[in-house]
């Protein structure tokens, strides 16, 4: 009898880490050890090392596309042209917030906005993070507005509890399988993770 499949991972930051942990749970992987969390540049510097480690066991690395390339395949070929057999290197189109926006019903309930306000095609949003902030600004819930929207005088992009609120949503409400129906990059990530699990079980 085999125990849960173990996986190692690396991401840009804490919200990405929460997403990856939720995806691991979705595909039946033990809670991963997550490295990185120091931004995109630091992640890229260490990627070759992670890829080398993936020769010996499964790894998952998530990176936001942002506007660093015109499409995910181009960023992949630039960053990791020869991924190891056990590497799941996935590009989030365009930011991790797009994967959260893809679960329209649950996110609308969490934010306190009408589901119709959530974009139907979040991967087409030029800046999903900005989209999510603007949705929070329209929230019926005062605490969402105060936590997630920056005060004009703060000089910040997001509110004081933006990250912790998103992690709360990911852990308690977000449905990856539902979101994958509206996010091709998420669908591909889940499929690759399931392939890693199947390979590890054979």
N, C-alpha and C positions, 0 to 999 in steps of 0.2 A: 504494500500500500504506500503510494507516494504522498509526501506532504505537499503543501502549496508550492507552486513554482516561485522561485525567488528571482528578482530582477533588480538591477542597479539603474540609476537614472541621473540625469542632469538637466537643469532648467535655468531660465533667466532670473526668476524671482519667486516670491512666496505664493502669489496667485497661481502661477504655472505649477508650482509644487502641489498645491491643493487639487488642481485639475488632474495632474498625473496620478496622484494617489487615488482619486475617484475612478479614473480609467482603469487602473490596476484592479481595483475592487470589482469593476464591471466585468472584466475578463477572467477573474478568478486567480489573480496573482497576489502573492503575499505583499504586504505594504512595503514599498521599495525604500531602499536607502537612496536619498536624493542629494546629489552634489551640485556645485555651482551656486546659484542664487545670488550671483554678484554682477548680473547684467550680461548683455549680449556680447560685448567685446571679450570679457573674461571667458565666457562659454566657448567662443570660437578658438581662443588660444589653447584651450584644453581638449578640444574636440578630437584631435588625432590620438591623444592618450586614451580617451574614452573608447574610441574606435578600436584601438589595439586591444584594450581589455575585453571588447566584445567578441574577440576570437575565442574566448574561454567561457563566456557566459552571456546571457541576454542583457542588453542595455536598451534604454529608451532615452532619447534626447529630444526635447521640444525647443523650437526657436520661432519667434515671430517673424513673419515676412516683412512687416511694416512696408516701407518703400525702398528696401535695400536691393530689390530685383523686381523685374516686371512680372515674374511668376515664380511659383514654388520650385518647379524643376530646375530653373536656372540657378536659384540660390543653392539647391542641393548639389548641383554639379560644380559650383564654385567652392562651396565649403567642404564637401565630402564626396569627391568623385568616385571613390572606391570603398563603399561601406562594407564592414565585416558582415559575415553571414548572420550573426546574432545581434546586429544593430538595428534598432528602430529609430531612425533619424527622420523626424517629421517636422514640416514647416507649417505653422499656424497661419492661416490666411484671414485677415492681415495681422490681427492681434488676438491674444487669448480671449479678450472680451467678446469677439465674434462667436466663439464656441458657446459662450454663455447666452448671448442674444438668440442663438439658434433654438433654445428651449423657450419659445415665446410665451406659452401659457404660464409656466412656473415663474419665469422672470417677471412677467407682468404682475403676477400676484405678489411677488416679493417686493417689487418696487412700489406697488400701489398705483399702477397706471393701466389704461385699457390695453388689452392684447393687440388691438389694431395699431397701436403706436409703435410696437416692436417691428423692426424691419423684417420683411419676409425673406430677404436674401442677405444675411449679415456679412457674407464674404465679399459682397459688392460695396460695402461701406468703406469709404476712404480712410476713416479713422474710427474704428469701432469703440475705442475708449471714449472719445469725445461724444459719440452717439449715446453711450451708456450714461455719461455724466448729464447730458441734456435730458434724457429720460428721467433721471433722478431729480432733476430740477422741476419736473412737472408732477412729481409724486404727490399723492394725496396725504402721504405720511410725513409729518414734520421731521421725525427722527431720520428718515432716509435723506431728506433734503439737507439736513444739518450735517449728517455723517459723510455724505458722498459728494456734495457740491462744495467747492472751495469758496470761502468768503472773498469778496473782491479785494479786500485789503491784505489778504494773506500772502499774495504773490505765488501761491501754489496752484498746481494744475487740478488737484483733487481735494476733496474734503478730508477731515482728520481721521475718519474711520473707513475710508474707501476700501482699503485692502482687507481689513477685518470683516467688513460687510460682505464683500465678494466671497471670501473664504467661507463665511457662514452659509451663504447661498449654495456654494458648491457642495459643502458637506451635508446640508440638510434638505435641499430641494432639487438640485440640478439633475437632469436625467440624460446621461450621455447618449443612450440609444435613440431617444427622441430627438435630441439636438442633431445627431448625425444625419437625420433625414433632410436637414436644411444647411448642412455644412459638409462639403465634399472633403476638405482637409481633415476634419474630425472623423468622418467615415473611413477614410484611408488609414488614419492612425489606429482606430479600433481594429480594423482588419489586420494590420501588421502586428499589433500586439497579440491578437488571437493566433496568428501564425507562429509567433515565438512560443506561445504556450503549447501549441500542438507539437512543435518541433522538440520542445523540452520533454514532452511526455512520451515521445517515441524512442 
